[in-house]
Structures are given as C-alpha cells and as structure tokens.
C-alpha cells in the first residue's frame, strides 16, 4: 500500500487525464538532502544530534505539561501556535498547496507536535515565510518553521533547530531519453545542472559533483522543473521524496538516475526557531516522544515511503 502520497498522485493524474505513473516510494531508512543559499554556498550538512539552542529534549518537562503547557509557552500570538512555511507548499511534504489541511508529511508532523503541546487544530495558524528568509538572523513572525530546512552549522549560528524529524538524500532527475548520460558522478560533471536557490540540493551539486560549469540557480522548484522541460538544463537535483513525486506525477517523462551517498554527512531536517527561543525544548520533547513511540516512522510510511531501491551515484 502506497498510502496517501499514492492516492494524491493518482488524483492529480486523473485530473490531467494522463495515464497514472507508478509511484515509487522512499525507504524510511534512506537518506535524502535539501538546502543551501547564496550565503550558504559553503554549507555542509550537519551530523550533530544536538542542534544549537537553549535546553535539550525534555528539559522543560514532558510535552504539553508544566512549562510546556500551552498557557506557559512563549508564543508569537497568545493561545495560538504559529507555524511558518513557504508558498507554494510542495508535495509530498504538503498537499494541495494547503499547509492547514494536515495532509502531507510536514503538515502532519506540525499538527502532531501541536497536539502533543496541547493545541487543537484550530489553534494552529500558518504564515508564509520564503525559504531563504526562514534562517536569516533576527526576529521571527512564527513560533517554528517547517520547510525541509537542513540543519547546518552555519545556519545554527543565527537560528535554533529542533532535534531532527527526517533524514534525507538528494536525487538527480533527468528526462528518460537522457538518463544514460547522467548515470554517474563523472557523467554529471559535464552536464548542465540546476537546483533551487538556498537548498542543499545546490550544495550537493557543487560539493558532490563539482561540475565543470556553474549550476543554474532557480527561485523555486517549479522554475527548475520548467528549465528541465525547456532543455535549459540536462538534470536537476531535489530531495528524494520530492524527486519521486516530480517523476511520478508532474514530469512523467522524467526519471531518477540515482541519489548521492550521504552516509558520512546525513542531511537532517529540523524545525527552525528564532535564536534563543525556549519553545525549542518543548518541541524537542514532543519530537522525541514521536520518535520513541513510532509516530514519526508511521507518518513517513504514510506520506513518503514504503520501499524502493535507488542506486547511489558513484
């Protein structure tokens, strides 16, 4: 059973009257990266299990109790948990570009965290935060941001991250008729490559591939996909779950030629907080509970994966 990601894909394909492509799924244990920016060009993924910030998981008590009870939390708006993410909000992390519907992996994670902190769904408010702005220094308009934001040492200098809620790898997407030209790292070096600005997808191109030509940088994933279709690039790079969705639903004549080996430096996504926000410790407690009781694994299976074998690019 492919879960709701499969169902969402099929609904979208039926709407376009196209023949449904078989949705591949990502192994829960597979790694897949996600982020860099102009100021992040030297970013490398962090293997730290303790993101920077105040306190540690559980230091403020159990999620939703004591100092972590809703009435005790330092919130942007009293009585409301304000969550930031970018727009558009892409599948399979969100569904139908609507973070507030609780569908998609990151939306589901956000609402599960909220519930464990004692908030009902109608006490959660979403605000639009452009990806690159989320980890810029300074005051935030949200309590936490969830948007496939990789935990990196550079970012952790100016913002705080929760404990990781997902580990990812980057994947290479090309059109099927060019797949044999992008089957290895050596192949990729001579190709025209591209990725979204501010992502570890872009970092992966520069650090893992070290291409002969500077990669093209796009404002968002939609622009990168269009560039691939317009033959402006030979291949684009995205995190593996997004790559599966793109090739199964949005670009059926596209294919994944492989993923980068991130064993040494796994790319971990974290919820992002304003530097020094004590709310982090309470959210860490909730995420730690979700990891321990299997909720995170269940949400990954439901929205991101069952089993698939994607070759590692050598």
Steps between C-alpha positions, in 0.01 A plus 500: 500500500648830394299714744365848443793612280393238246135605528588867457708419195224300343247779561723753332573272206129429449430873497748543216352194318847352477581138561605458861868430548598246757599686809830393640552535869788588722648268762453638851865438569620661177682830530399799274642877527331840453649854533757791428500872395725772380619552853490124547722411206753343735236313698561139587245280665529456873526167675442655838222330694468799735406810298603830653251675725384533856435185695469146367218257432289463810686764704182702543294197595278275295337649191177679593569500874651741753712761322392339172128547563338733241438777754869496603655505153668813354283536190495755219123534552357395840285187477609426142789291367631687196676284243695630201561342159558614143247544220444304289509212749613200295390138494564260668588723795164675474186426300315725254724794596306526829710455816190535718328179381725268703592302188853438378790397721604839638146622556424177686817536710413861588149409615625201698751723680224754563270235645770372734557855621129529577374694196194404300512525121306828503762648733769457232559793264722491189705790364689525172878516540724489190755221535810719508341736753429223748859462616603864467600655834253711694150500642254245361129522421449132593549269795673246279547448127474164321618493138762229434758723663830321545683535829841652420766656724484829308126536546519392863714806570196728457194276555419195712392158377301223660625145513473355146162374382618361164823390333522547125720452192519694175398343171571580135204547263536498123281421203483130414666547162805651675518260795802312368693828494451554875578160647813590699671791672746516211210525253343783699816710500460586134125565508295816547366464853258708704321524835298738715689780668562466871483120501738219582405369156716783366769425756499134394562596137794720592655271758411148382512550123736799464370568148706659227244779461337696783153356566195706412316633804120527501263693725296189579447137402235591242752713310756218513248250362407734215867550415539123469202481265631798299843337454669779694659236723577131453413405856371652823556394860236475775446302819400140431129511603451813287683333211262203515199728492638704210572195284180314590254787467636826363757389241413139406762503225757573769694244701727476805847386394637466852553653842808642668672303771438689824620232741786712631295821524129422529275793416255550786195723500410691816227737614647849506468756783612853568837485674457442872129415487428280807212337310759281333544279808126426512486420129805276541311313772205448264722383212691267731171345610394464135826326415480266799138392448537448125283794390770657282566168328127452443464847347798435272342177381162665450621804308848429364584137463471128501802340331707588196854447380666806349860454390767708669697703250866405491 
